[in-house]
Structures are given as structure tokens and as C-alpha cells.
Amino acid sequence: MNVLLLKEPRESESGPDPYIKLFQPEKHGGLIFTSPRAVEAVKMCLESSTRREEWGAVKDTWNRKSVYVVGKATASLVEALGLNPFGEDSGTAEVLSRLIIDREGPETLPLLFPCGSLKREVLPTALRRNEIPLETLTVYQTSEHPDLEKNITHYFTNQGMPASIAFFSPSGVKFCLDTLKSLAGAKLDQIKFAAVGPTTADALKAEGLRVSCTAEKPTPQHLAKGIAQALSSNVSDL
């Protein structure tokens, strides 16, 4: 049985500038990263020759503050920047927001939150309700890959209909679903849909799809375990 992973590979490309705020740690109470893409966008900014030295001068100051993250993948990239992440086991923005609320208060300097253009409002809303100051900074734009429809069609043509399809973001659901519906047709309900986390699962459910599994944590191991259990259940029901 084949499993189709609808996930953008990580790769280095030119990206947006996270601006000068990253070089002003004295104005912020800490950093928040909820996705690998946000860290990668920041990394692109910091790797320029003129800014590498500036980053070296302020990195230790950031490390004296809290650097909050969701997930091990994000934590690993944050560590590569020379920062010490906290909260990698939180798994979701909802859980991380509760952790931040327990550690911060209204007197905290604004937490800097580099994020994407399609960020969810769960974390900002939770912090705002608890009067914890937050400053969001859009550092990357989410858009549909120009070859997405062609690549999915090529997969169906050569591999047939997958037993399971795994989604890694709500934007993946948004950009891929129409093509999948067209290709699978009446057999769409035979596919086991998997989500890397509850946010993505909610996006699938909002489209009227049954989610067969949601990874307990956003790691390859947990996702693979969930898909295997879903497929095993399908076989045992035959």
C-alpha cells in the first residue's frame, strides 16, 4: 500500500528579510517559533555576510531570554541558529501558549513572533486574553507550488490511488484537495487521510473529510505509527 506525503521539502531559497527587530533583543522579552519555515526564513536573513557579525553580537542576549518552539524539527533549526529552545515537546500552538502563559505575564516585554502569512490566531489570541504582549513579524509567504497539480497527477498516473494521504499543514489541504478530489473521484472515501497535528486535522474535517489518524506529536515516527495503525485497522475490517 502506498502513502502519499503532501509535504514541501526543506530547501534553501531566497526569502524575506525579518528586518532589524531580530537585532534588538533589548526591546523584547523572548522569541516564539511555531514552524520550521519561520526559522528558515530568519536563518536566510542572518546568513548574509553583513548580518552574521551583528547576529553574533546579539545572540547571547537572546539566549538570556526564553526562546519558545513547537516541535522537535523547529527546535533543531533553532539550535542551529545558536539559540536554546524551550518547549519542543509542546507539540501544538495551543499547548505552547499555555506554557508561555504559565511563565510570562503582563509585565513581560513584547515576545517577538516570526511567522508566516497564513498563521493561525490560536497562540496570539491566547496570549492577548492573558495580557501577555506579543509582536508578530511576517517573515514568509505561503503560496501554491507551480507544479503541484502536475506532480500529484503524475503520482496517480504512475502509482495509482494511494491507500493513505498525509497532510502537513492547513495550506496543504487548501492547495491540494481539489486536485485529489478530481483524481480520486468516487473512490476518495477509500483513502485514509492522515494529519501531522490537530490544526491540519481540523482543516481536513472542515472540508468534510474523515481523518483516519492524527499524529500524537509532529514527528515522522508518530505520524508513521498513526498511519500504520489506520491501515492495519482497514485490513482487519476486510
C-alpha positions in Angstrom: 0.0 0.0 0.0 1.3 3.4 -0.9 1.2 6.5 1.3 1.3 9.9 -0.3 3.0 12.6 1.8 1.9 16.1 0.7 4.8 18.0 2.2 7.1 20.7 0.8 10.8 19.5 1.1 13.1 21.8 3.1 15.4 23.7 0.9 17.3 27.0 0.9 15.9 29.7 -1.2 16.0 33.4 -1.1 13.5 34.6 1.4 12.1 37.7 3.1 14.1 39.9 5.5 13.0 39.6 9.1 14.0 43.2 9.5 16.0 44.9 12.2 13.9 43.7 15.1 15.9 40.5 15.4 18.9 42.7 16.3 17.1 44.5 19.1 16.7 41.8 21.8 16.7 44.5 24.5 13.2 45.5 23.2 11.7 42.1 23.5 11.0 39.5 26.3 11.8 36.5 24.1 11.2 34.7 20.8 8.5 32.3 19.6 8.8 29.9 16.7 6.0 27.6 15.8 7.2 26.3 12.4 10.4 25.3 10.7 9.6 27.7 7.8 9.8 30.7 10.1 13.2 29.6 11.4 14.5 29.0 7.9 13.3 32.5 6.8 15.1 34.0 9.8 18.2 32.0 9.0 18.3 33.3 5.4 18.4 36.8 6.8 21.1 36.1 9.3 23.4 34.3 6.9 24.2 37.3 4.8 27.8 38.4 5.4 26.9 41.9 6.7 24.5 40.5 9.3 26.4 37.4 10.5 28.5 39.6 12.7 25.5 41.5 14.0 23.8 38.3 15.0 26.9 37.1 16.8 26.8 40.3 18.9 23.2 39.8 20.0 22.8 36.0 20.1 23.9 35.7 23.7 21.4 38.4 24.8 18.5 36.4 23.1 19.7 33.3 24.9 19.3 35.1 28.2 15.6 35.3 27.3 13.1 32.5 26.6 13.1 31.1 23.0 9.8 29.2 22.7 9.3 26.5 20.0 6.7 23.9 18.9 8.1 20.5 17.8 11.5 18.9 17.5 12.0 19.9 13.9 11.6 23.6 14.8 13.8 23.1 17.9 16.6 21.6 15.9 16.6 24.5 13.4 16.6 27.0 16.3 19.5 25.2 17.9 21.4 25.6 14.5 21.0 29.4 14.9 22.9 29.1 18.2 19.8 29.6 20.4 18.5 27.4 23.3 14.9 26.4 22.5 12.3 25.7 25.2 9.0 23.8 24.8 9.8 21.5 21.9 7.6 18.8 23.4 4.6 21.1 23.5 3.5 19.7 20.1 0.9 22.3 19.2 0.5 26.1 19.4 -2.3 25.5 21.9 -0.1 23.7 24.3 2.8 26.1 23.8 0.5 29.1 24.6 -0.4 27.5 27.9 3.3 27.0 28.7 4.0 30.6 27.8 1.1 31.9 29.9 2.5 29.9 32.9 5.9 31.5 32.5 5.2 35.1 31.4 2.9 37.9 32.5 1.6 41.4 31.5 4.9 43.0 32.7 6.9 41.0 30.1 8.4 42.9 27.2 6.7 42.0 23.9 7.5 38.5 22.7 8.7 38.5 19.1 6.8 36.0 16.9 8.3 35.5 13.4 5.6 33.7 11.5 4.0 33.1 8.1 1.3 35.0 6.2 -1.2 32.2 7.0 -0.5 31.8 10.7 -3.4 30.7 12.9 -4.6 33.0 15.6 -4.7 30.4 18.4 -1.5 31.5 20.1 -1.8 35.3 19.6 -5.4 35.1 20.9 -4.5 33.1 24.0 -1.6 35.4 24.9 -3.8 38.5 24.2 -6.5 37.2 26.5 -3.9 36.8 29.3 -2.5 40.3 28.6 0.9 38.9 27.5 2.4 41.4 25.0 3.2 39.9 21.6 4.7 41.4 18.4 4.2 39.3 15.2 6.6 39.6 12.3 5.6 38.1 9.0 8.8 36.5 7.6 7.5 34.2 4.8 4.6 33.9 2.4 2.7 30.7 1.8 1.8 30.0 -1.8 0.9 27.1 -4.0 3.8 25.3 -5.7 3.5 25.9 -9.5 4.0 22.2 -10.3 1.7 20.9 -7.6 -1.2 19.7 -9.8 1.2 18.2 -12.3 3.2 16.4 -9.6 0.1 14.9 -7.9 -1.4 13.9 -11.3 1.9 12.2 -12.2 1.8 10.3 -8.9 -1.7 9.0 -9.5 -0.9 8.1 -13.1 2.3 6.1 -12.2 1.5 4.8 -8.7 -2.3 4.5 -8.7 -4.5 5.7 -5.9 -2.7 5.8 -2.5 -4.0 3.9 0.5 -3.3 6.9 2.6 -2.5 10.6 2.1 -0.7 12.6 4.8 -1.1 16.4 5.1 1.3 18.6 7.0 -0.5 21.9 7.1 -3.9 23.5 6.5 -2.4 25.3 3.4 -1.6 21.8 2.0 -5.2 20.9 2.4 -6.2 24.1 0.7 -3.9 23.8 -2.3 -4.2 20.0 -2.9 -7.7 19.0 -2.2 -9.4 20.0 -5.4 -6.8 18.1 -7.5 -7.2 15.0 -5.2 -11.0 15.0 -5.5 -10.7 15.2 -9.2 -8.2 12.3 -9.5 -9.8 10.0 -6.9 -13.4 10.7 -7.9 -15.9 8.4 -6.2 -13.0 6.4 -4.5 -12.0 9.4 -2.4 -13.6 7.9 0.7 -11.4 4.8 0.4 -8.3 6.9 1.2 -7.1 7.1 4.8 -6.4 10.8 5.4 -3.7 11.5 8.0 -2.8 14.8 9.7 0.5 15.8 11.3 -1.4 17.6 14.0 -4.8 18.8 15.2 -4.7 22.1 13.2 -4.3 20.2 10.0 -6.9 17.6 11.1 -9.4 20.4 11.7 -8.7 21.8 8.1 -9.5 18.3 6.7 -12.7 18.0 8.8 -13.8 21.4 7.7 -13.7 20.1 4.1 -16.0 17.2 5.1 -13.2 14.6 5.1 -12.8 11.8 7.6 -9.4 11.9 9.4 -8.2 8.4 10.0 -5.3 9.4 12.2 -3.7 12.5 13.7 0.0 12.2 14.9 0.3 12.3 18.7 3.3 14.5 18.2 4.5 16.3 15.0 7.3 13.8 14.3 7.9 11.3 11.5 7.8 8.5 13.9 4.4 9.4 15.4 2.9 10.1 12.0 4.2 6.7 10.7 2.8 4.9 13.7 -0.6 6.6 13.2 -0.8 5.8 9.5 0.3 2.2 10.1 -2.4 1.7 12.7 -5.1 3.2 10.4 -4.1 1.0 7.5 -3.9 -2.1 9.8 -7.4 -1.3 11.0 -8.6 -1.1 7.5 -7.1 -4.5 6.6 -8.6 -6.2 9.7 -12.0 -4.9 8.8 -11.9 -6.7 5.4 
